[in-house]
Amino acid sequence: MPKTMTLRLSDELAADLEAMARVDDVPVSEAIRVAIDERVKARRDDKQFQARLRRLMAESQRALERLAQ
């Protein structure tokens, strides 16, 4: 199910985004979805990010296990 989110942008960034969407002939919302999708894919391939993610997951797992006792 789609999730609606609110996004605050500076006037300059909003104008850039709107201009790019017009050039690409897509709605601004689609330009945002594509940018987010590209960022997520890049993070999946980022070794440093993945290492931090695994460390955080391990820390969270330990905290959850303590709470379950």
Secondary structure as GFF3:
##gff-version 3
##sequence-region A 1 69
A	DSSP	alpha_helix	11	24	.	.	.	ID=ss1
A	DSSP	alpha_helix	28	44	.	.	.	ID=ss2
A	DSSP	alpha_helix	47	67	.	.	.	ID=ss3
###
